[in-house]
Amino acid sequence: MDGILKTSMPGNDHPHHAYIAIDGLIVGKPGRSIFEAMHRGGLTAVNFTCCIWEGFTDSMRAIAQWKKWFKENSDLLMQVYSTRDIERARESNRVGVILGWQNSSGFEDYLPYVPLFHELGLRVVQMTYHTANLSGSGCLEGHDGGLTDFGRELVLELNQAGILIDLSHVGSKSSEQTILHSSQPVAYTHCAPMALKSHRRNKTDAEIRFMAEKGGVIGVTMFPPFLRRGNDSTIEDYLDAIEHVIHVAGEDHTAIGTDFTQGRGPRDMEIFLHDKGYARRLLEIGEVIMPEGIRQIEDFPNLTTAMGKRGWSEPLIEKVIGGNWMRLFKEVWGA
């Protein structure tokens, strides 16, 4: 692994801070409290969802708001445009925030918007969220029609711009076709194995293996509805899911994507559970209790501790806790 993974973070002696730690997906409620939580949790960088259902105008407004947060919280945060920025965040004892979308609806049907948003710092885009859009079908769509012709064009535009394609909420057929059509590796930034919990949002071993074979990375989520024991899950259940993915995909293709919703109450969560954020209900999840031992983002160091207690080697921890994301980001972003 690259030597940058082993330098110490200033002011903290916990073993966790010996590593670059990257969370492949956080969708908590943005604000000073969650920014402080990410910093206390020793996160080097985070793919933070800034848009889900928004069209072009609202996506621009969302990014404008993030630009304001970066300025107002510059003691804690900095925006990530490249992997070198992740290194700079670490060197300055701040959290690097990668702006990501969980849908491609912000591009509407105008492909020239792709390089525009890239210039603003957009670095991760999910093709579709739960249901169908102009590019393809989501995992909760009644019929997965696969990647559309527009979707194929969008994939190539994202490749050319250097934006990582995410398929976490995308349907199986649409995902497979995206992986095959993309000239760059793609990712599941936050998913769990179907083998441990049957859920339409989870991925089969075949899907996980195919992603890895094509050079992609699987960020394993600990969102309780997708884990075997639901709200009774602990950090050990989360590690079971990660180890299953390592067994299927290999240690070079497995990473972390917690899907922390910290700060969001039941009303805030409704936007994720309805088509387009307001229409038909797609999921019933009830109360969400994050796994014991890693209930909050502040508890992130417990993850590396638990990995060590399981006998994971130091190189394996380095890869899963952040190294694999760094490698993929560098390949896709080009820097």
Rosetta silent file (secondary structure, phi, psi, omega in degrees, C-alpha in Angstrom):
SEQUENCE: MDGILKTSMPGNDHPHHAYIAIDGLIVGKPGRSIFEAMHRGGLTAVNFTCCIWEGFTDSMRAIAQWKKWFKENSDLLMQVYSTRDIERARESNRVGVILGWQNSSGFEDYLPYVPLFHELGLRVVQMTYHTANLSGSGCLEGHDGGLTDFGRELVLELNQAGILIDLSHVGSKSSEQTILHSSQPVAYTHCAPMALKSHRRNKTDAEIRFMAEKGGVIGVTMFPPFLRRGNDSTIEDYLDAIEHVIHVAGEDHTAIGTDFTQGRGPRDMEIFLHDKGYARRLLEIGEVIMPEGIRQIEDFPNLTTAMGKRGWSEPLIEKVIGGNWMRLFKEVWGA
SCORE:     score description
SCORE:     0.000 S_00000001
   1 L     0.000  153.328 -179.937    0.000    0.000    0.000 S_00000001
   2 L   -60.861  139.140 -177.470    1.044    3.598   -0.605 S_00000001
   3 H   -59.809  -20.170 -178.759    3.040    5.071    2.245 S_00000001
   4 H   -63.797  -15.277 -177.963    0.568    7.931    2.650 S_00000001
   5 H   -78.183   -8.993 -169.717   -1.703    5.513    4.501 S_00000001
   6 H  -111.418   -1.984  179.212    0.657    5.207    7.462 S_00000001
   7 L   -73.392  155.736 -176.368    1.352    8.759    8.621 S_00000001
   8 L   -86.827  143.410  172.666   -0.152    9.865   11.931 S_00000001
   9 L   -80.560  135.085 -177.982   -3.030   12.297   12.229 S_00000001
  10 L   -57.747  136.247  168.595   -2.029   15.203   14.499 S_00000001
  11 L    79.477   14.529  179.054   -3.246   15.125   18.064 S_00000001
  12 L  -148.150  126.181 -175.806   -4.647   11.602   18.304 S_00000001
  13 L   -99.273   -0.653  178.973   -2.886    8.414   19.375 S_00000001
  14 L   -61.750  137.781 -179.292   -5.695    5.943   18.666 S_00000001
  15 H   -53.397  -27.835  179.972   -4.492    3.255   16.190 S_00000001
  16 H   -55.115  -34.738 -173.643   -7.377    4.223   13.895 S_00000001
  17 H   -80.843    4.345  171.787   -5.605    7.459   13.045 S_00000001
  18 H   -79.693   -9.525 -174.854   -2.650    5.583   11.547 S_00000001
  19 L  -117.706  152.821  164.277   -4.820    5.009    8.472 S_00000001
  20 L   -74.888  120.241 -177.680   -6.512    7.045    5.803 S_00000001
  21 L  -111.923  120.753 -177.559  -10.173    6.350    6.622 S_00000001
  22 E  -125.021  126.452  174.487  -12.737    6.932    3.891 S_00000001
  23 E   -97.245  120.359 -176.336  -16.482    6.431    4.193 S_00000001
  24 E   -70.732  -11.616  177.553  -17.952    5.677    0.777 S_00000001
  25 E  -166.977  120.820  167.810  -21.358    7.111    1.691 S_00000001
  26 E  -128.137  135.714 -178.800  -22.821    9.294    4.403 S_00000001
  27 L  -128.433   29.634  178.800  -26.292   10.778    3.999 S_00000001
  28 L   -67.723  179.061 -178.467  -26.670   12.450    7.372 S_00000001
  29 L   -85.288  114.067 -175.906  -28.125   15.901    7.892 S_00000001
  30 L   -61.966  143.861  178.933  -25.431   18.439    6.994 S_00000001
  31 L   160.816  171.187 -174.746  -24.499   20.962    9.646 S_00000001
  32 H   -55.291  -39.787 -175.749  -21.853   21.840   12.185 S_00000001
  33 H   -64.311  -41.259 -179.681  -22.710   18.940   14.504 S_00000001
  34 H   -75.240  -30.420  176.178  -22.223   16.260   11.872 S_00000001
  35 H   -65.461  -39.977  176.475  -19.080   17.945   10.584 S_00000001
  36 H   -65.989  -38.218  179.218  -17.697   17.816   14.126 S_00000001
  37 H   -62.875  -42.584  179.145  -18.760   14.167   14.412 S_00000001
  38 H   -63.836  -38.246  179.368  -16.862   13.242   11.244 S_00000001
  39 H   -67.862  -45.909  178.889  -13.790   15.018   12.568 S_00000001
  40 H   -64.146  -30.963  179.374  -13.997   13.338   15.984 S_00000001
  41 L   -77.422   -0.432  176.218  -14.494   10.001   14.249 S_00000001
  42 L    71.725   27.006  178.485  -11.160   10.370   12.513 S_00000001
  43 L   -79.479  129.927  177.811  -12.550   10.288    8.997 S_00000001
  44 L   -80.209  -40.841 -179.976  -10.084   11.460    6.394 S_00000001
  45 E  -152.936  155.616 -176.557  -12.672   11.777    3.636 S_00000001
  46 E  -142.350  134.110  166.004  -16.362   11.149    3.059 S_00000001
  47 E   -83.759  104.395 -174.987  -18.577   10.804   -0.009 S_00000001
  48 E  -102.945  122.509  179.774  -21.409   12.979    1.294 S_00000001
  49 E   -66.766  122.930  176.763  -24.728   12.843   -0.549 S_00000001
  50 E  -111.289  -13.269  178.970  -25.794   16.336   -1.582 S_00000001
  51 E  -147.017  146.138  179.458  -28.583   15.400   -4.028 S_00000001
  52 L  -128.352  -58.995 -177.182  -31.089   12.560   -4.411 S_00000001
  53 L  -112.098   -4.177 -168.821  -34.137   13.514   -6.481 S_00000001
  54 L   -65.026  148.624  169.401  -33.248   17.072   -7.504 S_00000001
  55 L   -86.242 -166.421 -174.328  -33.296   18.441  -11.035 S_00000001
  56 H   -59.162  -53.264 -173.729  -30.727   20.859  -12.433 S_00000001
  57 H   -61.739  -47.342 -178.922  -31.749   24.030  -10.553 S_00000001
  58 H   -69.362  -29.313  175.615  -32.107   22.427   -7.141 S_00000001
  59 H   -67.503  -40.100  175.972  -28.850   20.505   -7.639 S_00000001
  60 H   -62.819  -41.654  178.970  -27.065   23.787   -8.322 S_00000001
  61 H   -63.883  -39.226  179.764  -28.615   25.261   -5.178 S_00000001
  62 H   -63.280  -42.701  179.295  -27.501   22.240   -3.151 S_00000001
  63 H   -68.757  -37.533  176.249  -23.916   22.619   -4.323 S_00000001
  64 H   -59.335  -40.500  178.503  -24.066   26.370   -3.682 S_00000001
  65 H   -64.812  -40.780  178.097  -25.108   25.603   -0.096 S_00000001
  66 H   -63.743  -38.297  177.347  -22.206   23.179    0.287 S_00000001
  67 H   -58.984  -37.566  177.950  -19.807   25.844   -0.959 S_00000001
  68 H   -67.109  -43.196  178.472  -21.126   28.042    1.846 S_00000001
  69 H   -62.259  -39.406  178.507  -20.657   25.255    4.409 S_00000001
  70 H   -60.364  -40.793 -179.472  -17.079   24.722    3.246 S_00000001
  71 H   -69.438  -43.609 -176.536  -16.350   28.399    3.826 S_00000001
  72 H   -74.295  -21.125 -176.554  -18.115   28.585    7.194 S_00000001
  73 L  -123.217   36.921 -175.233  -16.539   25.347    8.488 S_00000001
  74 L   -67.812  -13.718  175.024  -13.085   25.589    6.972 S_00000001
  75 L   -74.327  -20.867 -177.295  -11.527   24.661   10.318 S_00000001
  76 L  -112.434  -31.040 -168.937  -13.110   21.191    9.986 S_00000001
  77 E  -125.120  155.986  163.582  -13.753   20.609    6.283 S_00000001
  78 E  -147.620  149.090 -179.085  -12.291   21.030    2.847 S_00000001
  79 E   -78.942  141.319  179.315  -13.747   20.083   -0.522 S_00000001
  80 L  -100.811  124.618  172.889  -12.160   17.188   -2.379 S_00000001
  81 L  -111.606  -22.808 -175.660  -11.478   17.493   -6.103 S_00000001
  82 L  -148.950  169.510  177.087   -8.629   14.939   -6.274 S_00000001
  83 H   -67.850  -27.138  175.313   -6.919   12.280   -4.192 S_00000001
  84 H   -63.007  -33.695  176.382   -4.214   14.837   -3.463 S_00000001
  85 H   -65.400  -33.358  176.072   -6.927   16.874   -1.725 S_00000001
  86 H   -64.125  -41.277  176.691   -7.645   13.860    0.486 S_00000001
  87 H   -63.860  -40.898  179.488   -3.965   13.866    1.442 S_00000001
  88 H   -65.049  -38.195  177.463   -4.133   17.627    2.071 S_00000001
  89 H   -59.988  -43.881  179.050   -7.167   17.188    4.290 S_00000001
  90 H   -63.295  -44.422 -178.598   -5.220   14.692    6.363 S_00000001
  91 H   -63.549  -31.397 -178.401   -2.164   16.919    6.554 S_00000001
  92 L   -97.742    9.588  177.737   -4.286   19.846    7.773 S_00000001
  93 L    57.746   43.464  175.045   -6.281   17.717   10.263 S_00000001
  94 L  -125.255  171.575  177.317   -9.561   18.290    8.428 S_00000001
  95 E   -99.849  126.226  175.825  -12.176   16.061    6.808 S_00000001
  96 E   -82.928  126.034 -179.671  -12.216   15.976    3.026 S_00000001
  97 E  -106.680  122.527  175.941  -15.763   16.059    1.655 S_00000001
  98 E   -96.735  120.499  179.217  -16.469   14.498   -1.731 S_00000001
  99 E   -79.183  125.912 -178.372  -19.693   15.833   -3.196 S_00000001
 100 E  -133.539  151.975  173.684  -21.839   12.990   -4.523 S_00000001
 101 E  -110.319  145.846  173.114  -25.278   12.460   -5.997 S_00000001
 102 L  -100.114   19.226  178.235  -27.459    9.414   -5.453 S_00000001
 103 L  -160.840  159.046  176.797  -29.232   10.034   -8.755 S_00000001
 104 L  -103.524   14.170 -176.047  -28.364   11.409  -12.182 S_00000001
 105 H   -65.270  -22.092  179.706  -31.544   13.503  -12.373 S_00000001
 106 H   -65.709  -21.288  177.208  -29.568   16.726  -11.890 S_00000001
 107 H   -81.444  -12.628 -174.453  -28.239   16.403  -15.430 S_00000001
 108 L    50.615 -129.195  179.622  -31.821   16.232  -16.710 S_00000001
 109 L  -116.543   30.629 -174.675  -31.496   15.356  -20.428 S_00000001
 110 L  -123.838   98.503 -173.795  -28.583   17.681  -21.190 S_00000001
 111 L   -61.806  -29.588  176.678  -25.205   15.937  -21.252 S_00000001
 112 L   -61.274  -13.078  174.852  -23.143   19.178  -21.320 S_00000001
 113 H   -68.943  -21.425 -176.676  -24.176   19.622  -17.680 S_00000001
 114 H   -60.773  -55.256  178.533  -21.813   16.747  -16.760 S_00000001
 115 H   -65.392  -26.656  176.954  -18.526   18.683  -17.182 S_00000001
 116 H   -63.285  -49.752 -179.893  -20.173   21.734  -15.624 S_00000001
 117 H   -68.195  -32.089  175.567  -20.936   19.893  -12.395 S_00000001
 118 H   -60.058  -42.190  179.434  -17.513   18.264  -12.500 S_00000001
 119 H   -61.454  -30.973  178.589  -15.968   21.727  -12.509 S_00000001
 120 H   -79.610   -9.452  175.936  -17.993   22.511   -9.371 S_00000001
 121 L   112.662    6.061  177.054  -16.544   19.445   -7.665 S_00000001
 122 E   -67.519  126.317 -175.319  -19.054   16.664   -8.271 S_00000001
 123 E  -128.473   -9.672  177.114  -17.062   13.429   -8.122 S_00000001
 124 E  -138.163  131.102  178.508  -19.538   10.556   -7.537 S_00000001
 125 E  -136.648  125.903  172.647  -22.859    9.995   -9.325 S_00000001
 126 E   -85.286  138.326 -175.193  -25.305    7.132   -8.921 S_00000001
 127 L   -62.749  -43.871  178.742  -27.079    6.300  -12.167 S_00000001
 128 L  -154.794  154.180 -176.643  -30.536    6.085  -10.596 S_00000001
 129 L  -113.401  107.251  175.696  -32.064    6.020   -7.133 S_00000001
 130 L    69.463  -52.872 -171.940  -34.519    3.187   -6.398 S_00000001
 131 L  -117.887 -169.760 -176.573  -36.741    3.710   -9.466 S_00000001
 132 L   -83.865  147.468  170.226  -36.411    4.443  -13.178 S_00000001
 133 L  -138.856 -161.785 -176.096  -35.092    7.644  -14.689 S_00000001
 134 L   -67.300  -19.769 -174.340  -33.785    8.659  -18.106 S_00000001
 135 L   -96.693  -27.194 -176.298  -30.684    6.473  -17.765 S_00000001
 136 L   172.913 -158.752 -175.042  -32.030    3.160  -16.489 S_00000001
 137 L  -115.446  144.095  175.886  -33.891    1.328  -13.735 S_00000001
 138 E   -86.754  171.194 -175.322  -33.469    1.296   -9.979 S_00000001
 139 L   -71.135  -14.705  179.253  -33.459   -1.773   -7.763 S_00000001
 140 L  -107.749    7.966  175.368  -37.054   -1.124   -6.616 S_00000001
 141 L   -73.789  139.171 -177.697  -38.495   -0.560  -10.089 S_00000001
 142 L   -59.411  -34.595  178.024  -41.099   -3.192  -11.021 S_00000001
 143 L  -132.810  123.358  178.721  -39.342   -3.931  -14.315 S_00000001
 144 L   -89.086  101.385 -178.235  -35.636   -3.436  -14.905 S_00000001
 145 L   -82.724   -0.671 -179.733  -35.427   -2.384  -18.543 S_00000001
 146 L    83.015 -175.936 -179.118  -31.658   -2.008  -18.419 S_00000001
 147 L   -70.030  131.124  177.702  -29.508    0.917  -19.459 S_00000001
 148 L   -79.935  170.163  175.928  -31.235    3.264  -21.907 S_00000001
 149 H   -62.519  -39.382  174.946  -29.504    4.718  -24.948 S_00000001
 150 H   -62.490  -40.067  178.158  -29.312    8.029  -23.084 S_00000001
 151 H   -59.353  -38.383  177.700  -27.865    6.113  -20.148 S_00000001
 152 H   -64.211  -41.545  176.471  -25.110    4.755  -22.373 S_00000001
 153 H   -63.918  -40.855  179.957  -24.239    8.257  -23.474 S_00000001
 154 H   -62.892  -42.118  177.823  -24.289    9.430  -19.865 S_00000001
 155 H   -56.044  -46.577 -179.301  -21.896    6.662  -18.825 S_00000001
 156 H   -65.788  -36.500  177.217  -19.399    7.786  -21.451 S_00000001
 157 H   -65.348  -42.363  178.317  -19.772   11.435  -20.408 S_00000001
 158 H   -64.581  -41.025  176.203  -19.131   10.523  -16.772 S_00000001
 159 H   -58.726  -48.045 -176.843  -16.097    8.475  -17.830 S_00000001
 160 H   -64.814  -37.525 -179.189  -14.712   11.365  -19.855 S_00000001
 161 H   -74.672  -24.759 -175.507  -15.281   13.873  -17.053 S_00000001
 162 L    85.640   43.646  176.707  -13.693   11.632  -14.424 S_00000001
 163 L  -112.672  128.380 -179.245  -16.736   11.121  -12.219 S_00000001
 164 E   -69.897  132.290  177.966  -17.109    7.802  -10.395 S_00000001
 165 E   -91.109  130.668  179.864  -20.283    5.893  -11.276 S_00000001
 166 E  -110.079  140.061 -178.246  -22.208    4.405   -8.358 S_00000001
 167 L  -126.559   20.708 -173.181  -24.678    1.510   -8.743 S_00000001
 168 L   -58.235  -43.029 -177.152  -25.786    0.900   -5.135 S_00000001
 169 L  -102.716   12.904 -173.967  -29.505    1.547   -5.727 S_00000001
 170 E   -92.060  146.902  179.240  -29.509    0.511   -9.382 S_00000001
 171 L   -61.929  158.733 -174.624  -31.323   -2.535  -10.767 S_00000001
 172 H   -60.898  -48.024 -178.716  -29.384   -5.712  -11.532 S_00000001
 173 H   -66.915  -45.024  178.479  -29.714   -5.549  -15.323 S_00000001
 174 H   -61.838  -37.383  178.922  -29.040   -1.815  -15.485 S_00000001
 175 H   -65.408  -48.661 -178.748  -25.994   -2.305  -13.238 S_00000001
 176 H   -58.922  -43.530 -178.792  -24.535   -5.123  -15.314 S_00000001
 177 H   -68.533  -33.865  176.624  -24.933   -3.142  -18.519 S_00000001
 178 H   -65.719  -45.631  179.327  -23.368   -0.052  -16.935 S_00000001
 179 H   -58.147  -43.447 -178.138  -20.356   -2.046  -15.744 S_00000001
 180 H   -70.998  -33.854 -175.671  -19.881   -3.493  -19.221 S_00000001
 181 H   -81.887  -26.277 -176.120  -20.374   -0.161  -21.015 S_00000001
 182 L   -72.856  138.682  176.127  -18.113    1.886  -18.758 S_00000001
 183 L   -84.838   -6.960  179.081  -14.498    2.352  -19.798 S_00000001
 184 L  -123.190  156.071  173.826  -13.587    2.842  -16.137 S_00000001
 185 L   -64.258  151.659 -179.520  -14.274    0.727  -13.047 S_00000001
 186 L  -121.718 -168.245 -173.707  -17.403    1.674  -11.111 S_00000001
 187 E  -149.445  155.170  156.428  -18.622    1.046   -7.560 S_00000001
 188 E  -101.035  103.726 -176.108  -21.300    0.009   -5.154 S_00000001
 189 E   -72.663  -24.928 -178.400  -20.562    2.770   -2.645 S_00000001
 190 E  -156.156  102.080  177.875  -22.953    1.328   -0.045 S_00000001
 191 E  -150.800  167.773  178.518  -24.505   -2.128   -0.235 S_00000001
 192 L  -129.880  158.558 -177.094  -24.775   -5.338    1.780 S_00000001
 193 E   -76.181  129.303  175.386  -24.621   -8.998    0.713 S_00000001
 194 L   -60.356  -28.838 -177.808  -27.884  -10.689   -0.246 S_00000001
 195 L   -62.461  -25.988 -179.629  -26.399  -13.958    1.020 S_00000001
 196 L   -98.731  -22.019  178.935  -26.699  -12.700    4.605 S_00000001
 197 L  -154.860  119.183  179.634  -30.007  -10.835    4.293 S_00000001
 198 L   -76.733  110.301  179.401  -32.602  -11.159    1.549 S_00000001
 199 L  -153.727  141.874 -176.472  -33.540   -7.593    0.615 S_00000001
 200 L   -63.354  -19.422  178.669  -34.090   -5.954   -2.757 S_00000001
 201 L   -84.723  -14.633 -177.631  -31.449   -3.353   -1.932 S_00000001
 202 L   -85.486  164.862 -175.898  -28.771   -5.967   -1.285 S_00000001
 203 E  -112.538  139.968  178.294  -26.450   -7.486   -3.882 S_00000001
 204 L   -71.777  163.287  176.366  -26.023  -11.149   -4.775 S_00000001
 205 H   -60.220  -37.225  179.695  -22.641  -12.823   -4.624 S_00000001
 206 H   -62.800  -41.014  179.134  -22.661  -12.965   -8.427 S_00000001
 207 H   -67.634  -41.742  179.022  -23.186   -9.183   -8.622 S_00000001
 208 H   -63.303  -44.978 -179.461  -20.485   -8.514   -6.042 S_00000001
 209 H   -64.407  -41.303 -179.312  -18.038  -10.812   -7.817 S_00000001
 210 H   -64.387  -41.425  176.630  -18.763   -9.275  -11.229 S_00000001
 211 H   -57.338  -46.711 -178.576  -18.148   -5.779   -9.862 S_00000001
 212 H   -67.003  -40.796 -179.446  -14.769   -6.887   -8.496 S_00000001
 213 H   -60.912  -28.920  179.524  -13.785   -8.756  -11.657 S_00000001
 214 L   -93.808   13.013  173.179  -14.245   -5.539  -13.621 S_00000001
 215 L    91.030    2.818 -177.293  -12.015   -3.589  -11.232 S_00000001
 216 L   -80.671  178.228 -179.178  -14.709   -1.957   -9.121 S_00000001
 217 E  -126.176  141.620  179.273  -15.012   -1.489   -5.363 S_00000001
 218 E  -110.389  110.977  173.825  -17.813   -2.570   -3.026 S_00000001
 219 E   -86.586  120.482 -174.527  -18.451   -0.270   -0.072 S_00000001
 220 E   -87.849  126.718 -179.626  -20.222   -2.347    2.581 S_00000001
 221 L   -89.836  157.229  174.006  -23.102   -0.643    4.377 S_00000001
 222 L  -119.212   19.531  177.642  -24.198   -1.182    7.958 S_00000001
 223 L   -60.426  118.297 -168.351  -27.691    0.260    7.486 S_00000001
 224 H   -51.874  -40.835 -179.825  -29.647   -2.062    9.835 S_00000001
 225 H   -59.189  -18.594 -177.244  -32.538   -3.056    7.510 S_00000001
 226 H  -100.092   -3.130  178.127  -29.933   -4.586    5.186 S_00000001
 227 L   -96.274  158.762 -172.920  -28.042   -6.530    7.888 S_00000001
 228 L   -57.021  -40.191 -175.014  -28.944  -10.018    9.032 S_00000001
 229 L  -107.090   14.872  175.081  -30.169   -9.027   12.510 S_00000001
 230 H    54.555 -132.867 -177.791  -31.653   -5.638   11.660 S_00000001
 231 H   -68.561  -10.357  175.869  -31.796   -3.242   14.611 S_00000001
 232 H   -88.343    3.182 -176.979  -30.270   -5.915   16.849 S_00000001
 233 L   -67.299  152.100  174.782  -27.055   -5.785   14.836 S_00000001
 234 E  -122.450  177.668  176.821  -23.704   -5.020   16.415 S_00000001
 235 H   -60.165  -27.107  178.085  -20.363   -3.998   15.010 S_00000001
 236 H   -69.190  -36.837  175.562  -19.603   -7.724   14.803 S_00000001
 237 H   -63.986  -38.388  178.077  -22.551   -8.244   12.439 S_00000001
 238 H   -64.278  -43.034  177.678  -21.177   -5.446   10.307 S_00000001
 239 H   -64.171  -34.472  175.674  -17.775   -7.108   10.227 S_00000001
 240 H   -59.190  -42.921  179.278  -19.471  -10.373    9.223 S_00000001
 241 H   -65.113  -42.431  179.073  -20.930   -8.565    6.194 S_00000001
 242 H   -63.405  -43.829 -178.934  -17.564   -7.021    5.320 S_00000001
 243 H   -66.043  -33.057  176.289  -15.802  -10.368    5.630 S_00000001
 244 H   -63.314  -43.937  179.638  -18.392  -12.014    3.401 S_00000001
 245 H   -65.470  -39.031  175.988  -17.699   -9.410    0.710 S_00000001
 246 H   -59.014  -43.278 -179.963  -13.939   -9.915    1.131 S_00000001
 247 H   -61.496  -38.267 -176.796  -14.460  -13.651    0.616 S_00000001
 248 H   -84.036  -45.470 -171.819  -16.474  -13.045   -2.570 S_00000001
 249 H   -97.852  -24.668 -175.636  -14.772   -9.981   -4.068 S_00000001
 250 L    99.244  155.197 -173.775  -11.293  -10.082   -2.587 S_00000001
 251 L   -71.228  -16.379  179.195   -9.521   -7.743   -0.211 S_00000001
 252 L   -85.081   -2.638 -175.426   -8.531   -5.336   -2.998 S_00000001
 253 L  -127.767   12.528 -177.688  -12.152   -4.583   -3.869 S_00000001
 254 E  -114.439  135.877 -175.983  -13.818   -4.258   -0.451 S_00000001
 255 E  -148.074 -171.824 -177.864  -14.301   -0.960    1.375 S_00000001
 256 E  -107.661  135.000  173.284  -16.525    0.942    3.808 S_00000001
 257 L  -149.298   79.585 -165.616  -19.764    2.740    2.910 S_00000001
 258 L   -60.593  -38.098 -171.728  -21.695    3.063    6.162 S_00000001
 259 L    68.300   36.592  175.480  -24.772    4.970    4.912 S_00000001
 260 E   -58.219  131.778  176.868  -24.904    6.885    8.199 S_00000001
 261 L  -109.817   22.720 -172.854  -28.131    8.909    8.426 S_00000001
 262 L   -51.055  133.315  178.598  -27.033   10.750   11.557 S_00000001
 263 L    91.993   -9.516 -179.084  -29.057   13.827   12.422 S_00000001
 264 L   -97.021  123.750  175.913  -32.067   12.863   10.316 S_00000001
 265 L   -84.657  179.013 -179.399  -35.349   12.296   12.145 S_00000001
 266 H   -53.537  -39.627 -179.512  -38.286   10.217   10.876 S_00000001
 267 H   -67.411  -40.127  178.281  -39.650   13.117    8.831 S_00000001
 268 H   -63.448  -32.431 -176.232  -36.268   13.701    7.181 S_00000001
 269 H   -72.556  -19.374 -175.432  -36.058   10.015    6.281 S_00000001
 270 H   -60.419  -30.177 -178.712  -39.293   10.084    4.294 S_00000001
 271 H   -62.358  -27.592 -178.840  -37.562   11.565    1.248 S_00000001
 272 H   -82.095  -16.926 -169.415  -35.579    8.328    0.871 S_00000001
 273 H  -102.090   -6.132 -178.887  -38.629    6.078    1.125 S_00000001
 274 E  -118.578  144.935  174.446  -40.891    7.566   -1.576 S_00000001
 275 H   -59.774  131.116 -177.253  -40.486    7.657   -5.322 S_00000001
 276 H    61.351    9.868  177.959  -39.193   11.115   -6.292 S_00000001
 277 H    90.243  -10.498 -175.233  -39.230   11.890   -2.573 S_00000001
 278 L  -143.833  -18.108 -171.594  -42.981   12.381   -2.320 S_00000001
 279 L   -86.343 -136.648 -173.407  -44.910    9.851   -4.480 S_00000001
 280 L   -59.976  145.022  178.735  -45.568    6.132   -3.919 S_00000001
 281 E   -75.115  133.937 -177.218  -43.949    4.547   -0.890 S_00000001
 282 L  -103.812  -33.474 -175.914  -41.087    2.262   -1.819 S_00000001
 283 L  -137.971  149.349  169.201  -39.825    0.988    1.508 S_00000001
 284 L  -117.960  113.156 -177.950  -41.011    0.440    5.066 S_00000001
 285 L  -117.921  -17.557  179.884  -38.069    0.565    7.433 S_00000001
 286 L    63.871 -153.686  179.293  -39.532    1.776   10.750 S_00000001
 287 L   -67.817  141.201  178.833  -37.155    2.890   13.468 S_00000001
 288 L  -114.893  118.804  177.105  -33.483    2.700   12.536 S_00000001
 289 L  -118.159  113.028 -177.902  -30.961    1.824   15.246 S_00000001
 290 L   -65.190  156.433 -173.447  -27.376    1.696   13.998 S_00000001
 291 L   -56.345  138.164  176.308  -25.257   -1.292   15.092 S_00000001
 292 E   -57.444  133.219 -179.238  -24.131   -1.422   18.709 S_00000001
 293 L   101.251  -19.597  176.509  -20.514   -0.357   18.937 S_00000001
 294 L  -148.295   50.506 -177.614  -20.745    2.039   16.000 S_00000001
 295 L   -67.090  -32.140 -175.499  -24.002    3.857   16.646 S_00000001
 296 L  -128.584  161.575  179.433  -22.584    7.260   15.684 S_00000001
 297 H   -59.660  -32.510  178.466  -19.983    8.601   13.305 S_00000001
 298 H   -59.037  -22.851 -177.053  -17.872    9.470   16.352 S_00000001
 299 H   -85.024    5.486 -174.210  -17.551    5.715   16.977 S_00000001
 300 L   -53.529  -37.857  178.973  -15.730    5.109   13.684 S_00000001
 301 H   -59.848  -23.567  177.825  -12.402    4.254   15.406 S_00000001
 302 H   -61.593  -24.022 -177.756  -14.154    1.259   17.000 S_00000001
 303 H   -68.279  -47.418  178.921  -14.251   -0.284   13.534 S_00000001
 304 H   -67.171  -34.078  175.863  -10.487   -0.537   13.129 S_00000001
 305 H   -61.244  -45.809 -179.522  -10.224   -1.769   16.728 S_00000001
 306 H   -65.360  -36.598  176.527  -12.752   -4.523   15.994 S_00000001
 307 H   -61.839  -44.069  179.195  -10.904   -5.454   12.801 S_00000001
 308 H   -63.315  -39.698  179.481   -7.700   -5.830   14.780 S_00000001
 309 H   -65.291  -26.394  177.086   -9.399   -7.976   17.430 S_00000001
 310 L   -80.642   -2.585  178.337  -10.551  -10.314   14.660 S_00000001
 311 L    88.252   15.499  177.880   -6.953  -10.813   13.670 S_00000001
 312 L   -64.279  140.380  176.192   -7.019   -8.746   10.482 S_00000001
 313 L   -71.617  158.949  178.740   -3.538   -7.953    9.229 S_00000001
 314 H   -61.573  -43.185  177.407   -2.427   -4.344    9.067 S_00000001
 315 H   -60.787  -35.637  178.848   -2.302   -4.345    5.227 S_00000001
 316 H   -66.933  -44.520  178.349   -5.874   -5.677    5.096 S_00000001
 317 H   -60.364  -43.944  179.419   -7.142   -2.967    7.462 S_00000001
 318 H   -55.865  -44.651 -177.931   -5.333   -0.323    5.391 S_00000001
 319 H   -65.946  -50.744 -172.447   -7.045   -1.471    2.209 S_00000001
 320 H   -72.319  -36.973 -174.484  -10.575   -1.806    3.556 S_00000001
 321 H   -76.435  -15.581  178.908  -10.633    1.285    5.763 S_00000001
 322 H  -179.862  -26.173 -175.074   -9.593    3.597    2.948 S_00000001
 323 H   -61.656  -38.636 -179.136   -6.847    2.353    0.662 S_00000001
 324 H   -69.065  -35.511  174.902   -9.136    0.711   -1.867 S_00000001
 325 H   -65.458  -42.481 -179.726  -11.200    3.874   -2.231 S_00000001
 326 H   -58.672  -44.441 -179.364   -8.024    5.894   -2.731 S_00000001
 327 H   -63.001  -44.454 -179.055   -6.873    3.579   -5.498 S_00000001
 328 H   -67.662  -44.397  178.424  -10.227    3.657   -7.287 S_00000001
 329 H   -57.281  -44.851 -178.515  -10.624    7.426   -6.950 S_00000001
 330 H   -63.173  -40.303  179.832   -7.172    7.986   -8.410 S_00000001
 331 H   -65.453  -42.916 -175.735   -7.908    5.701  -11.344 S_00000001
 332 H   -81.445  -44.260 -176.666  -11.277    7.309  -12.144 S_00000001
 333 H   -76.070  -24.534  179.352  -10.554   10.926  -11.250 S_00000001
 334 L    84.612    4.833  178.605   -7.130   10.852  -12.879 S_00000001
 335 L  -164.497    0.000    0.000   -5.385   12.552   -9.962 S_00000001
